[in-house]
Amino acid sequence: MKEQKVYEPVIGLEVHVQLNTNSKMFCNCAIAPFDSSPNTYVCNICMGYPGTLPLINNKAIEMVAKSGLALNGNINQKTRFDRKNYHYPDLMKGYQISQFKYPIVVGGEVEINTNNKKKHIKLNRIHLEEDTAKLTHANSKSFIDINRSGTPLMEVVSEPEIGNADEARKYLQELHSIFTEIGVTKGNLEQGHFRCDANISLKPIGSKTLGEKVEIKNMNSFRSVYRAINYEIERQTNELNSNKVIVQETRGWNESKGITISQRSKESAHDYRYFPDPDLPNIYIDEELLSDLKKSIPELKKDRVEYLLSNYELNEQVIQILSSDINLYDYFKNIELPKPRNSNITDQDLANWITEEIIKILDSNKINTDKISSIFKPNYLIELIELTNSKKINRNGSRNVLSSMVESRKSPKDLIDELGLTKIADSGQLNELCIQAVNNNPDAVSDFNSGKETAVKFLIGQVMKLSKGKADPKDAELNILKILNNEK
Ligand SMILES: [Zn+2]
């Protein structure tokens, strides 16, 4: 058999992000809701009638600049729009208003974690353009809905620095997280707010020359991108290994079949005959606006992850949960653990209580996390954890106390008294309950004697019942085993 060569994938992504503006890019039409009736959010401008003139939506320009700042890109303070000419039935004017020579953002980067290492994917540019109308083909007929025409789209173009499908997915997830956090998009994937084209080429490992690139168009889920890239790498590898030539082309992703399909040969930039749009003026972004935009960028999830990593000892799972919710994050960060740390509470311990017990109670009561510190006063939580760790109360009891805090503003000590949850500390009393449980359940005892270990669990449950939850299950288990083994 002929030796099968392995190649190195080179991947670049173009992401089209629907901006979260109220109105369209070049007219006063409102952005059409996803389920709106066809052709109800249209006017002469977005329908492309001859003689109409575009207006500029400044909010969209600000959102692109803000996105660039959040990704450490450079802002072109003088920018403009160009016409991209091509013929397609969904393109109302026969050209699309886009940006060619002076995009709003140049450069920038996205940080991802790959194989436990940080990797920075550089950006080429971020520019602003308008969306097209939508075609639907059914029963040998074609229908056009112009509602989407003129919706502002931000296009984020990466450098070809992505090495595989996993990196591509992480890059997209990170971009999506940042853009939704800074509020420039609603980021609804099902509604196509975040669509991705992937450019993929293969080269011999170590080679500097890039192979012919194939573009896969219009994928709108992270999973599709991941699958399509893997499929395409395999397809191109097989072609090259059977001495076939890869042609530069555009392919479509078929989600149900899990394959890419050739659509057309790829155009080059000069095919589009870009030129400055004579209907639109140059745009200037001044220092004052830039500084306002910078100030409007909130603390991002990636900053919170960084802060938790460098200041606490926490596992990856709780870092993800705490950094994803600003209320949980602030609550955790603002709790002053007794210092110096003579307390038996670790960072991880505290984080577990918040991300497991407290979240569960908030969820089941349908309470938003912004209420967390008024319901679970930080000093009360610490008090409760200390009581639990020093075995004054068992874990089930502490859950009851936490649940009671939703209604009551009393301290854990008061609630423990009120609920009668003080753990049975008297070993004689516990022993009596265990004997009672064993005597009441002869079937469980014979099960145990015939080797069924689960019988012990059943008996522990009986002791918990008899003690109204005040027994320590571990102590109860030891006692029960002692009794059963003596009886044998
Ligand atoms: Zn319009």
Residues whose N, C-alpha, C, O or C-beta is under 5 A from the ligand:
A	BS01	ZN	C27 N28 C29 V42 C43 I45 C46
